[in-house]
Amino acid sequence: MRELILIKNGEIALKGLNRNSFEDKLIKNAKRSLAGCGQFKFYKAQSTIYCEPVEEGADMAGALERLQKVFGIAALCRAAVVEKDFEAIKATAAAYLKDTLRAARTFKVEAKRSDKSFAMASPEICRELGGYLLSQYPHLRVDVHRPDVTVTVEIRDFGAYLHTDQLPGAGGIPVGSGGKAMLLISGGIDSPVAGYMMAKRGLELEAVHFAAPPYTSERARLKVIRLCEKLLPYAVSVRLYVVGFTEIQVAIRQNCPEDLFTLIMRRQMMKIAERLAEENRCEALITGESVGQVASQTMQALAVTDIATRLPVLRPVIGMDKTEIIRIARQIDTFETSILPYEDCCTVFTPRHPKTKPRLGDILKAEERLDVAAQIDQAVREAEVIQLCADWPRQEEII
C-alpha cells in the first residue's frame, strides 16, 4: 500500500507573491530534518506539501515525529494513496484504518473534493463510505460532533488520500526565511527558550557561549552543547562558538567596582557577540533576558547593556514570568538539561549587592580602568567552533 505524509501550511499561506520561497525553504528544512529516516521526495500542489518515501523500509513514524518539529508546518498526517475510484477507496479505508477503527467507539467521515471531476459529491462520499465502514465494523456508531475518530477522504489532482485526524505542527515560519541571529546561550533555562522562539519566527541560529576555565568546568561546556542539540529539531542546524572569557572576567574583578561586575561583564559579552555576529552575517543578537528577573535585567540595566552593541537585541521572553518560560522549556525538552548543576561564567563572579539602577556615566567611568581590547580580540580569534546539524553524533550523557 502506497503511503505518504500530507503537510499543511499555516502562516505561509498569507505570504502572497513570496509564498513559493517560503515553501521551498520549508521543504529544504524538512529534508534535512529527515536525515536517517530514509529517502523521501517532496512536491507541492493545492496548498499542500507531499512527503513520499522513495524506497521501502523508510521510517514513516520517525519522519512524522520529526516533521512535527519543523517550523512552518501547521498540521500533518500520514495517509494512504488510492486511485480515484470509490470501490478502491472503500476497500482501502477498511483495511488501512482497521486498527484505529477497531479501537474506537464512535466515528464520522469527512470528504474534501478539490477535484470536481470526481463523480460523487462530498456529502455522498461521506454517506456511502460511512455506511460501508459501519457494515465492516458493526461495533461503531456515528457521532458527527465528538467522534473518537474522524476518517477523512481528500480527492485531489494526484489521487485520493485516506487518513484519520491530523497532528498539530510546530507552526511559525521556516527557519532561514527571516535571516540569521546570534544567540547568547548561558546554560540556564531562559536562553534556549529564547533561541527556540526566534527560530519559530524564521531566524537561523548561531550561538555563543562564554566559558571561564578553571572557574567553569568541562561539564558546563558539554551542558551547553547538549542544549544546542535539543534545539536542532527546531533550528535545523546551530553553529556554536565557545569563547574563553576568563582573562576578561579577572580583569573586571581587579579593576571595576564590585556592584557593577555583572553589568560590565554583560557589556563585554555583547561586544564579543557582536564581533562574531558581524563576521558571520548575523543581523541581530538574541538573549533570554526577562524584565526584573534578576538585578542585571532591570530596565536601567538592560539600557546600559544595549548601548554596548550596534546590533538590535531580540528578547523574546522579555515579558514572560519564570513559570511561562519553564513551560516552554519542558515542551522543547531543554528544562532537565538546563537545571543540571554546572555553573556558567555569569554565576562565578556574582556581586554580593549588584547595582539595579545603574547610570551609564558610572559604567563608562569604571570601564576607563578596564583595558581588555587585546583580550577581546584574542577571545574572538580563538573561539572554539562547533557545527551541529541533523546528523550530529549526539552525546548520550554529560560525563
N, C-alpha and C positions, 0 to 999 in steps of 0.2 A: 504493500500500500504506500502510495506516494504521500509524503508529509512535508510540511514547511512551517515557517513561523511568519505570521502576519504582524506587521509593525505599523501602528497608527501614530501619525504625527500629532503633536499638540500645538504649542505656540508657533511652531514653524509655519503652520498654515496661514498665519497672519503676515508673513513676510513679503507678500506681493511679488514684485519682479525679482527679488533676491532669493526667493524660495528655493530654487534649484541649487544654489550654492550652499544653503543650509542643509538641504537633504544630502548633497554629496559629502559634506563634512560629516554628517551623521553616519552615513554608510561607511566612510573611511574609519571612523572611530569604532563602529560595530565590528568591522572586520578585524581590527587589531585586538578587540576585547575577546574574540573567539579563538585566539591562539591556543592550540592544544585540544580543541574540541572537534577537529576535523576540517575538511574543506567545505566552504559554503559560497554560493553565488548570491548576489543581491541584484534586484531590479525593482523598478517602481512604476506604479500606474494607479490612477484613480485615488489619489491621496493616501495610498498605502505603499509601504516598502515590503517586498517579499524577500525572505531569507530562506534559501533552499539548499539542503546538503547536496553535494555533487558526487558523493561516494557513500557506499554502505558502511555502517559502523560509526557514523558521525554521532557525537554525543548531543542529542537533541535536548535532553533535560538540562544538561550543563550549559548549553548555548542559551536556552530560555532564561536560566538563572542569571547568567552574565549580562544578557541584553537588558534585563530589568534595571541594571545599574548604569546604563548608558544614557547620558543626558540628551534630551531632545525627543525621547520616546514617551508618549503619553500612555499607551496601552499596547499590549501584545498578546498573542495567543498561539498555541500550537494547533495546526489544522490539517485535516486530510483533504487532498485534492481529488476531485471527482469530475468525470466528464459531465457536460450539461445535459443530462438525461435523468428524468425523475426516478425511473426504476433503479438506476445506479445510485442515485442519491439516497433512496430509501434503504437499499441493501447495505451501503457503506455506513450510513448513520447507525443502523442497528448493530453492526459489527464493531465499528471504530469506537463507539461510545458505550459499549456494553458494560465495562467495569464501573463507569460513572453512573450509568442508569440503574444498575443493579443496587448500588449503594444509596440511591436517592429514594425519596418517598413521593416527591412532587416535581413536576417539570412544566416547562412551556416551550414552544417553538417560536423563534423569530426568524423572519426571512428578509433579506435585503437584495433586491433585484435591480442592480445597476445596469445589467444587460437587458434592455427592454424587449429584445427579440425573443427572449425565453417565453415559451407558450403560456406558462402559468403565472398568474399574478401573485403577489406576496401573500395576501390572505388565504388564497387557495393552497399555496405551498405549506403554510402553517397548519391548515386544517387537515390536509391529506397526510402530511408527514407525522403530525401529532397522532392521528388515528392509527397509523401504521405502527408507531412506536408503542402505543397502548396495547395493540394486539400482540406485540412481541414481549412486552414487559407488563403483564396484567396487574402487578402489584402497584404500579404507578397511578397517580391521579394528576389531573391538570390543575395548576394554580397559576393564574396569569399575574397575580400581584406579588407574591413572595415565594417563588419556586425554589426548591433546593438546587435545581439545575436549569439553566437556560440553554437549549440547543439552538445554535444559530446556523443558518444556511445563507451564504453570500453567493449570489450569481453574478460573476464578474466576466470581464472580457476573456481571461485566460482559462476559465473553468469555474466549477462550483467548489466552494470551500465549506467544510463542516467543522465546527468547533463548539466548545462549551464556553463558559464565562471567560471574559478577558481578564488578564492580570494587569495590575497597575504598573506603569513605567516610572522612571525617575523624574520625568518632567523636565523643565528648563529648556535650554537650547544647547546645541552641540559644542563640546569643548573645542576651542580653537577658532570659533566663529566670532568671538568678541575680543581677540587679541591675546596678550600674554602679560602676566604679572609675577612679581617675586613675593613669595610668602615667607615671612619671618616666623619660623617654627621653633618653639621653645622646648617642646616635650610635654607641655601641660595639656589641659583639656580643651582650651579655647582655640588655639591656633589651627589644629587640624579641622575643627568645625568651620572656621573662617575660610580655610582653603576649599573645603567641600562646597560651601555656599557660593563662592565666587566661580568655581568650576561649573556649577549649575547655571551660572549666567554666561557661560561660553568662554571663560578665560582659561587659557593654557597655563599650567602652573610650573614655575621653578621655585625652589625653596632654598633658604639659607638658615643654617643653624650655627650658633656660636658656642664653641667648646672651650673650656678653660682648664686643661690638664695642668697640674695634678689635682686641682680642686674639683674637677668633674671627672667621672670615670668612663672607661670604655663602655660600660653598660648603659650609661646615659646616651652615648653616641648610637649604640645599637637600638636603643629605645626609639630614637628619632627616625632611624632608618625603617624600623617596624611601622611607625605611624605613617610614613610616606608610602609604605607597601599597602597599608589599609586604604589609602586614598586612590590607589591605582585603578580599581574597578570603576571609579567615577571620573578620575582625571586623565585616564588613558596612559599617560607617562608623567614622570616627575624627575627633573634633574635637581639633585640636592648638592648644595655647597656646604661643606663643614669648614668653618672659619676658626682658626686659632685666635683666641681672644685674651689669653692670659696676660700678656705683657701690657695690653691696653688697660685691663682691669686693675692691675697692680699699680700702674701709673696714676689712674684715677684715685685709688685709695691713698696714695702717697702725696698727692698734690691738691686734692679738692676737698671741700667741706663734706663731712660725713652725711649730712642731711640731704645733700644733692647727688650722692653717689649714683643712685638708680637713674635719675633723670639724665645725668651726663653720660652714663653708660648707654642708655637708650639712644641718645643723640649720636653717639659714635657708631652704634649698630645701624642706625638709619643711614649714616654716611657710607658705611661699607656696603649695605644692601643696595643703596642707590648706585654705587660703582658697579657692582655685579649685575644689577638690572640693566643699566645702560649698555654694558658690554654684551649683553645677551638680548637686546632689543625688547626688554620688558617695558611696559608703558605705565606701570603703577606698582606700588608696594601694597601688600596685604598684611594686616595684623589681626590678632584675636582680642584686641582691647575692648572693654566694655565700661561705659562711664561709671565711675565711682566704685568699681570692684576692688581696686587696691589703690594705694597712695599715688602711684605713678599714672593713674588713669582718671584723675580729676580733669575737669575741663581746662584748668590752667596748665596742668602738667602735659596734657595732650597738645595744647597750643605750642608750648616751647619745644616739644618733640617734633612737631610737624615742620617747624621753621628750619630744622636741620637738613631737610631734603627739598629738592625742587619738584620731585615727582608727586603726583597725587597719592594719598594714603587711603586705601579702602579698608573700612572696618565693618564688616557685615554683621557682627554680633554686638555692635555698639549700644543698642537699646535693649538687649536681652538680659534677663537675670540668669543666675547660675543654673537654676532648675531647667530652664529652657535650653541652655547650651548643653547640659548633661543629657537631656532627652535626645538631642540630635547626635551627640557623641555615641550614645548607646545604639542608635539606629544605624550608624555607619561603622560600628564595631571598633571605634578608637578608644572608648572610655577605659576599658580594663588595661590597655597598654599605657594610656596617659597617667594613670594613678600608680604605676609602678614606682617604687621609692628611690629613684635615681635622680639626684639633683642636677639642675641645669645651672648655667653660669649666672642667671638672673637672681638665683636664691643664695648664691655663695657669699656675696658682699652686701647683703641687705642691711641698710642702716637701721639703727635702733629707733630713731624718730625721723622718718622721711618727711621731706617738705611736701605738703599737699597743695599749697597755693604759691608756687614759685613765680618769680619775676624774671623775665628774660634778661634784664640787666645783670642780675645776680649770677645767672647761669653763664653769661658771656664773660663776666669778670673772673669767675672761677676757672673757666676754660683757658684764660690767658696764661695760667700757670701750667697748662697741660700741653706738652709738645709731643703729639703722637702721630704726626703726619707720616713719618717713616714707618711706624708700626702698622698703620692702616694700609699703606702701600704693600708692605710685606704680607699682611693678612690676606689681602685680595689676591696677590700674586701666588701665594702658596695654598690657597683654599683647596681642600680635597673635593673632587668632583665625583659624584656617584649617580650614574644614569639608571633609573628604574623604569621598567616598562612591563608589558603584559607577560613576557617570558622570563622576567627577573627571577633568579633562584631564591625563593622566599626562605627566610630563616624559620626554623620550627620553634625555636625558643631563644630567649636572651640569656646568654650564659655568663 
